[in-house]
């Protein structure tokens, strides 16, 4: 038998040839019978085979295969190729769950009003981070100014439907109604924030609420050309009111997303308080559309004399728009929409 590994004996020295002790036949998992594996002993045997059988390895499918002793001695890691590669898990600190300030882009300062608009549209985390820093009052003032100007501009578009006094009455009612609703809901927002275990300060929550108004009104400006087109092409007060309500709901949805994202970084233990406040905020703003009517149509007085719940008011508007009813479709006719 020829030796696989080992050193050649000195000339004239007695040599011992490896003795074959036993022959074992490995049974693979797939039922096959590979080549018999010899059990050798002696000076010429390898380290893996001396005193026992040659190593029996399993491939990645669980099948047994035979490795030559010379391969085991020459390969430093014969098992590495049989292990499937591990897929790297997702980074634990994804951008959405990463704490504010760890990303260098979050710490970029907001220099002016234009920068505040771009930041809340493209990088809202910058706004959230800056609201936590000392001196955030200037940023809050900028966002409040943007929300006020955008609401006035959208109110002007709403007033073009009826023209006349609504050109100034509608902007005043829309801008004043949004600011008054935010002021009414601010105390309850801070109380629910504290009850949720959040560490946010009053100034930070006030900034998040103003950011909600800012994002809402910016989106309303985006809808303004569409609203103007329909106001010039239809004379139905009820359907124009429904269109403006649809734009308001869409804008409010994205504004509340900004508020929820900022609230998630305040270490709150629960979101039940915030969800309750969202319901309150929606009810308050919806009631404002009725308390400050008419916004779309015209009326003899600036504010209504009759008190109504917004559900009743909206139901009457839809009933007036139904076929067969006497709907005041002319803008110059008195209306309470």
N, C-alpha and C positions, 0 to 999 in steps of 0.2 A: 504493500500500500504506500502510495506517495504522500509525503507529509505536505500539509497545506501551509502551516506556519511553523516557525521554530528555527533554531540554528543548526548548522551542519556539524556532526560530531568530528572530533579531532582524528587525524589519521592514526590508525592502529588501535583506536579505543573501541571498546565493546559498545555496541548500540542495541537499544531496545526498540523494537517496533511496537506501535500501538496495538493493544489487544481489543478485539471486538467482543464486548461483553453481551450486548443484547441489541435486538432490533425492534424498534417500536413503530407502529404505523399510526400517524396522526389522522384523526377524523375531523374533517372540516365541517362547518355548520351547514353547508349546502349539500352535504351528503357525499362529496367527492373524497377520494382516498389519494392523498398526495404521495410523493416518494418516501419510502421508509427512511427514518432518521436514525443514524447509527449512534450507539452509545460507546464512546471510546474512553480509554484511560491510558496513561503512560506519559512519557516525556514529550512526545510529539503532539499531544493533544492541545487544543486551544483552551483558553481560560473559561470560555463559556461551555465547552463540551467536556472538559476534564472532570471525570467523576459523575457525569450526568448527561442527559440528552441535549442535543442542540436546541437552542431557543425556538419556541413555537409562538409566532406572532399572529395578530389579527389585523386585517386591513380595515379600512373605514366602513366596509359593509359587514363586518363581523366574520369574514371567512379566514380560515387559517392558511398560512403560507409559510414556506421554509426559507430561512435565511442562512446562507453559508457562513461558517465561522469566520472565514477571511473577510466577509462583508461586515460582520459585527465588529471585528478588530479594526477595520480601516475607517468605518463610518462612526463619527463621534456621537451622532444623534440619529439612530436609524428609525426612531418612532415619530420624528417630527412631521414627516410628509403625510403620515396617515391620519393626523388630527385635522379636522375641518377648520378652515380659517374662521376666526371670530369676527362678527360684524360689530363695528363700533357703535355704541349706543348714542342716542341723541344727547347733545350737550345739555347738562342739567340747567344751565342758566341761559335759556332761550331769551331772545330780545323781549318777548312779551312778559315773561316772569322775572326778568332781571331787575334787581332793585334800581331805583332811580339814582343816577349819578355814577354808576359803574361804567356805563357806556360813555366814552368821551364826547359823543355828540349831544348827550343830555346836558352837559355843562357849558355848551356854547351859549353865551349871553344873547338876549334879545334886545337889539339896540333901539328900535323905534316901533311905530304902529304897524308899518308895512311888514317888519320882521315878525310881529306878533300874529298877523294874519297868516303869513306863510308858515309859521311854526305850528299853529293850531290845525292847519290843513295837512301839512306834510309830516311834521314831527311833534305830535301833541305831548310826547314825553318831555320835551324841552320846556313846555309851558308848565307841566306838572312839577318839574324839578325847580324851576325859577320861583314858583309860588311858595316853595318851602324855604327859600333863602331870605335872609334879612333884606329889607328894602323892596319887597314885592308889591308894595302899594302903587308904585308907578306903573307896573305891568297891569295891575287890576284896573287902574284908571284908564289906560290905553284900551283895554278890552271893553270897558264900559262905554267909552266913546264910540268905538266901532259898532257895538250893538245898538247904540242910540241912533247913529247916522243911518245904519242899514235898515233899521225898523222904520225910520222916517221916509226913506226912499221907497220901501215897499208899500208903505201906507199911501204915498203919492200915487203909485200905480193902482192901488185899490180905489182911490178916489177918482181916477179917470173914468170909471164906469158911470158914475152919476154926475160928475163935474160939479160946478157950482161950489157950494160951501164944503162939499166933501173933499175937495182938493186940499184943504187944511185940516178939516175935522178928522178924516180917516187917519192921516199920519199921527196926529196928536193922540188919538185913541189907541192906536196899535202900539206906539212907543210907550205911552204912559201905562197902558195895561200890562205890558210885559214887565216893565220895571216895578210896578206895584205888586204884581203877582210874585216876583222874585223876593221883594221885600217882605211880603206876608209869609212866605214859606221859608225864609232864612232861619228864624229861630227854631222851628221844628226840625230843620235839617241838622243844625248843630246839636240839638238834644238827642236825636236818633244816632248821630255819629258818636256821641259820648256813651250812650247806652250800648253801642256795639263794641265797645272796648277800643276804639280808635284813638290814636295819639295825635290826630290832626288838630291844629289850632283853628280858632275862629277865622283868622285872616285867610288861612289856606282853604277852608270850606267856602268862604265868601268868594275867593278867587275861582274856585271850581264852578260855583253857581254862575258867576259872571261869564266864565268861559263857555258854559252851556248856552247862555243867551247869545253870546257872540257867534258861536258856531250855528245856532239856529237862524239868526238873522242873515248871516252870510249865505246860507243855503237858500233862504227866501229871496235874496237878491238874485241868485241863480235861477229861481223860478219866475222872477218878475217879467222877463220877456214873454213867457208863455201866458202868464196871467194877463198881461196887457193885450196880447193878441185876442184872447177870448173876450175880454171886456169890450173890445171894439167890434166884435163880430156877433155878439148875442145881446139880447135885452132882458134875459131872464135873471131876476135878482136871486132867486132860490138856487139856481144851478151855479151861478157865480160864487155864491156863498159856500156851496158844497166844494167847489174847486179850491177855494182858498183854505178851507178846512183840511182838505187832502194834503195840500202843500205844507200846512202847519204841522200835521201829524208826522209827515216824513222828516221835516226839519227837527222836530222835537225828538224823534227816535235817535237821530245821530247825535244830537246834543246830550241826551241821556247816556249814550254810550261813552262819551267823553267823561261825564261825571262818574260813571261806574268804574272806568279805567283809573281815574285819579283816586277814587275811594279804595280801590284794591291795593294801593300802595300805602295806605294809612294804618296797616297792621290791625285791622278790625277783625274781631273774632267771629262775626256773623254779618250777613247782608240782609237780614230780615228787616232791620230798621230802615235801611236805604230803600228797600222795595216798598215798604209802607209809605215812605215819604214820596216816592215817585207817583204812587196813586193819588196822594193828596195834591201834589203839584199839578197833575193832569186835570183833576177836578177844579182846582182854582183857576187855571188858565181857561178851561172850557166855560166856566161861569163868567169869566171876564168878557167873553165874546157876547154874552147876553146882557150883562150889566151895563156895558158901554154901547149897546146897540142904538141906532143903526150904524154899521160900519161900511156895508156895501151899498145899501139903498139910501134913501133920503127920509127926512122926518121934519116935523115942525119945530122940534126942540132938540137941543144938543144931546141931552140924556133922556132916557125913557122915564115916564111917570109911573108905569106899571111894573111891579116886581114879578119876575118869572124865573123858573128853574130852567137851566139850559136844555134839558131833555125836552121839556114842553115847548120851548121856543124853536128848537130844531124840528120837532115833530110838526109844528104848525107851518114851518117853512116848507117841509116836504109835502104836506097836504096841499098847500097853496100851489105847488108846482105840478100837482097831478092833473091829468086831462079833465076838463069839465069844470074846474074851479076858476074863480075869478082871481087870477094872479096879476098883481101890479107889475107888469113887465116893463112899463115905461119908467125910466130913471127919474122923470120929473114928478111922478106920482108918489104920494106918501107911502112909506114902507118902513117896517120895523126890523129889517134883516140886519 
